Amino acid sequence: MPAVKFRELRGETAPETDSSAVIRQRVIEARERQHRRFAGEKIFSNAAMTPRMIRAHCQIDSHSEKMLESAMHRLGLSARAYDRILKVSRTIADLEGVAAINSNHISEAVGYRSLDRTYWT
């Protein structure tokens, strides 16, 4: 996992400055990407992907794979958690408007999973 930047720890990163309308448009565009991706399927969102769909639509590079493997071992995550992290990573990439999942998307999704385990279980 990449180290957290000092500025992020200090809260010096720029907050979301886009208006609600701009954020809403990003979400609409991400949902449209998902709609196109799943045309002809019986699902409409990344969250509903089957394992077969995850393997087809959530390809990651070797760096991201090593990062995810490390997180899986370090956090003691299950195969189910692995699939969920890939689904969330796919959604993060969709929100950014990029086709490929990268290590930043994986890192963010693992962070959400860690928060989920820490605060909601």
C-alpha positions in Angstrom: 0.0 0.0 0.0 1.4 3.5 -0.8 2.1 5.6 2.2 -0.3 8.4 3.1 1.0 11.8 2.2 1.8 14.1 5.1 -0.5 16.8 3.7 -3.4 14.3 3.8 -2.7 13.5 7.4 -2.6 17.2 8.2 -5.9 17.7 6.4 -4.3 20.1 3.9 -5.6 18.3 0.8 -8.2 20.3 -1.1 -11.7 19.4 -0.2 -14.3 18.5 -2.9 -14.8 21.9 -4.5 -17.2 20.8 -7.3 -20.8 21.9 -6.9 -23.5 19.4 -6.3 -24.5 19.7 -9.9 -21.0 18.7 -11.1 -20.8 15.8 -8.7 -24.3 14.7 -9.8 -23.2 14.8 -13.4 -20.2 12.6 -12.6 -22.4 10.0 -11.0 -24.8 10.1 -13.9 -21.9 9.5 -16.3 -20.6 6.7 -14.2 -24.0 5.0 -14.2 -24.3 5.4 -18.0 -20.9 3.7 -18.3 -22.2 0.8 -16.2 -25.4 0.7 -18.2 -23.4 0.3 -21.4 -21.1 -2.2 -19.8 -24.0 -4.4 -18.7 -26.1 -4.1 -21.9 -27.7 -7.4 -22.5 -27.1 -8.6 -18.9 -29.7 -8.8 -16.2 -27.9 -6.3 -13.9 -27.4 -2.6 -14.0 -24.6 -1.8 -11.6 -21.1 -2.9 -10.6 -22.4 -4.0 -7.2 -24.4 -6.8 -8.8 -21.6 -8.3 -10.8 -21.1 -12.0 -10.7 -17.6 -13.5 -10.2 -17.5 -14.1 -14.0 -18.3 -10.5 -14.7 -15.7 -9.3 -12.1 -13.0 -11.2 -13.9 -14.1 -9.7 -17.2 -14.6 -6.1 -16.1 -12.2 -5.6 -13.3 -8.8 -6.3 -14.8 -5.9 -4.9 -12.8 -2.2 -4.5 -13.6 0.5 -6.4 -11.8 1.3 -3.5 -9.4 -2.3 -3.3 -8.4 -2.5 -7.1 -8.0 0.5 -7.1 -5.7 -0.9 -4.2 -3.7 -4.3 -6.0 -3.3 -2.6 -9.3 -2.4 -0.6 -7.6 0.3 -3.7 -6.0 1.7 -5.6 -9.3 1.7 -2.8 -10.9 3.7 -2.3 -8.0 6.1 -5.9 -7.5 6.8 -6.9 -11.2 6.7 -9.6 -10.6 4.1 -11.7 -13.3 2.4 -12.3 -14.1 -1.2 -15.7 -12.3 -0.9 -13.9 -9.2 0.3 -11.5 -9.5 -2.7 -14.5 -9.4 -5.1 -16.1 -6.5 -3.2 -12.8 -4.5 -3.4 -12.7 -5.1 -7.1 -16.3 -3.9 -7.5 -15.7 -0.8 -5.5 -12.5 -0.1 -7.5 -14.4 -0.5 -10.7 -16.9 2.1 -9.5 -14.2 4.5 -8.4 -12.7 4.3 -11.9 -16.1 4.8 -13.4 -16.6 8.0 -11.3 -13.2 9.2 -12.6 -14.2 8.5 -16.1 -11.3 6.1 -16.8 -11.6 2.6 -18.4 -8.8 0.9 -16.5 -8.7 0.3 -12.7 -5.3 1.5 -11.3 -3.5 1.2 -8.0 -5.1 4.4 -6.7 -8.5 2.9 -7.2 -7.5 -0.3 -5.4 -5.9 1.6 -2.6 -9.0 3.7 -2.1 -11.3 0.7 -2.1 -9.1 -1.2 0.4 -9.3 1.9 2.6 -13.1 1.8 2.5 -13.0 -1.9 3.3 -10.7 -1.2 6.3 -13.0 1.5 7.6 -16.0 -0.9 7.1 -14.2 -3.5 9.2 -13.1 -1.1 11.9 -16.2 0.9 12.5 -19.2 -1.1 11.3 -18.5 -4.6 12.5 
